[in-house]
Amino acid sequence: MPRAAAAVSGLLGPRVARLVALHIPAKRYLAAADPECAAGLSPESTRTLALQGGPMTTQEQNAFEADPDSPAAVALRRADDAGKVVGLRVAGLEHWRPRVERVAASHAGTFAP
């Protein structure tokens, strides 16, 4: 399990950890399946894409699409990419805290901040 997925697994549960683990495969999938997405990657994302295996092959795309978590992983990846706009105003972390607490509580049964 990638480090980021392992880091959230205990608090947010296996589904969130799985989506985090699919972050790079989703990037590779989108680079292959959506030319506009690939063209819109930041220079750093383009550089790391090459290090991460580049765009998926057709066979890899088919396997990724067969994964029941692939639509959610792609949606999360698109949201991540959409947030990489210099100067974009977004809600602060406190805005998201109640949602994170709900996910954590549903996973662990209780949550003590």
C-alpha positions as CSV (number, residue, x, y, z in Angstrom):
1,M,0.0,0.0,0.0
2,P,1.4,3.4,-0.9
3,R,2.4,5.6,2.0
4,A,-0.3,8.1,1.6
5,A,-3.0,5.4,1.5
6,A,-1.5,3.8,4.6
7,A,-1.5,7.1,6.4
8,V,-5.3,7.6,6.0
9,S,-6.4,4.0,6.3
10,G,-6.6,3.8,10.0
11,L,-8.5,7.0,10.4
12,L,-10.7,7.2,7.2
13,G,-11.0,3.5,6.4
14,P,-10.2,1.1,3.6
15,R,-12.3,2.8,0.9
16,V,-10.7,6.2,1.3
17,A,-7.3,4.5,1.5
18,R,-8.1,2.6,-1.8
19,L,-9.0,5.8,-3.6
20,V,-5.8,7.4,-2.4
21,A,-3.9,4.4,-3.6
22,L,-5.5,4.8,-7.0
23,H,-4.4,8.4,-7.4
24,I,-1.4,7.6,-9.7
25,P,-3.2,5.0,-11.7
26,A,-6.1,7.5,-12.2
27,K,-3.6,10.0,-13.5
28,R,-2.0,7.5,-15.8
29,Y,-5.5,6.5,-17.0
30,L,-6.6,10.1,-17.7
31,A,-3.4,10.8,-19.5
32,A,-4.2,8.0,-21.9
33,A,-8.0,8.3,-22.1
34,D,-8.4,12.1,-22.0
35,P,-6.0,14.1,-24.3
36,E,-7.3,17.4,-22.9
37,C,-6.5,16.2,-19.4
38,A,-3.0,15.2,-20.4
39,A,-2.4,18.5,-22.2
40,G,-3.5,20.4,-19.1
41,L,-1.1,18.8,-16.6
42,S,1.3,21.0,-14.8
43,P,4.9,20.8,-15.8
44,E,5.6,18.9,-12.6
45,S,2.7,16.5,-13.1
46,T,4.0,15.9,-16.6
47,R,7.5,15.1,-15.3
48,T,6.2,12.8,-12.6
49,L,3.8,11.1,-15.1
50,A,6.9,9.9,-17.0
51,L,8.4,8.6,-13.8
52,Q,5.2,6.8,-12.9
53,G,5.0,4.8,-16.1
54,G,3.5,7.3,-18.5
55,P,0.0,7.0,-19.9
56,M,-1.7,3.6,-19.6
57,T,-1.7,1.1,-22.4
58,T,-5.0,0.0,-23.8
59,Q,-4.7,-3.2,-21.8
60,E,-4.0,-1.2,-18.6
61,Q,-7.0,1.1,-19.3
62,N,-9.3,-1.8,-19.7
63,A,-8.1,-3.3,-16.4
64,F,-8.5,0.0,-14.6
65,E,-12.0,0.5,-16.0
66,A,-13.0,-2.9,-14.7
67,D,-12.1,-1.8,-11.2
68,P,-15.4,-0.8,-9.4
69,D,-13.5,2.0,-7.7
70,S,-12.2,3.5,-10.9
71,P,-15.0,6.1,-11.4
72,A,-14.5,7.5,-7.9
73,A,-10.7,7.4,-8.3
74,V,-11.1,9.4,-11.6
75,A,-13.5,11.9,-10.0
76,L,-11.0,12.4,-7.1
77,R,-8.1,12.8,-9.5
78,R,-10.0,15.4,-11.5
79,A,-10.9,17.3,-8.3
80,D,-7.2,17.2,-7.3
81,D,-6.2,18.6,-10.7
82,A,-8.9,21.3,-10.6
83,G,-7.5,22.5,-7.3
84,K,-4.0,23.2,-8.8
85,V,-4.9,26.6,-10.0
86,V,-2.6,29.4,-8.8
87,G,-4.7,32.0,-6.9
88,L,-7.8,29.8,-6.8
89,R,-9.8,30.6,-3.7
90,V,-11.1,27.6,-1.8
91,A,-12.6,26.8,1.5
92,G,-10.2,26.5,4.4
93,L,-9.5,23.2,6.2
94,E,-12.0,24.0,8.9
95,H,-14.7,23.9,6.2
96,W,-13.9,20.2,5.5
97,R,-13.4,19.1,9.1
98,P,-17.0,18.1,9.7
99,R,-16.9,15.8,6.6
100,V,-13.6,14.3,7.6
101,E,-15.0,13.7,11.1
102,R,-18.1,12.0,9.7
103,V,-16.0,9.7,7.5
104,A,-13.7,8.9,10.4
105,A,-16.6,8.3,12.7
106,S,-18.3,6.0,10.2
107,H,-15.1,4.0,9.9
108,A,-14.1,3.8,13.5
109,G,-17.5,4.0,15.1
110,T,-16.4,7.0,17.2
111,F,-14.2,10.0,16.6
112,A,-12.5,12.1,19.3
113,P,-11.0,15.2,17.9
